[in-house]
Amino acid sequence: QVQLVESGGGLVQPGGSLRLSCAASGNIFSLNTVGWYRQAPGKRRELVALITSGGSTMYADSVKGRFTISGDNAKNAVYLQMNSLKPEDTAVYYCNAGGTFLYPPRGSWGQGTQVTVSS
């Protein structure tokens, strides 16, 4: 099974930007889709952005227009560019594979990367 490792989180002020990276040990699109998920304290983990092996992208309404997901097949990596960050974006962000907005992912969960939006 392909292992995914997240990186790039940190502390940023409201309105700022961060770029998260998801690196795979093998073919990152082996399960066709890769998604960025997040879990805030006391809340359920939610899918915020998805990319397919064909390059199609989908977003949760809460991040549409602010977040951009992209993939690099050569590097077996998927990225999440986050702009205009809000305090409510604070969460641990994870990447996982094989899921959609209707079905859960099929990969293993990694450690995630913490994103904190605060002044």
WODA-V210997 format. One record per helix or strand of 2 or more residues. SS is the DSSP state (A for helix, B for strand). FROM is the first residue (numbers start at 1). TO is the last residue. If there is no record, write none. Layout:
ss = <SS:SS>
from = <FROM:FROM>
to = <TO:TO>
This chain:
ss = <B:B:B:B:B:B:B:B:A:B:B>
from = <4:10:18:33:46:57:67:77:87:91:113>
to = <7:12:24:39:52:59:72:82:89:97:117>
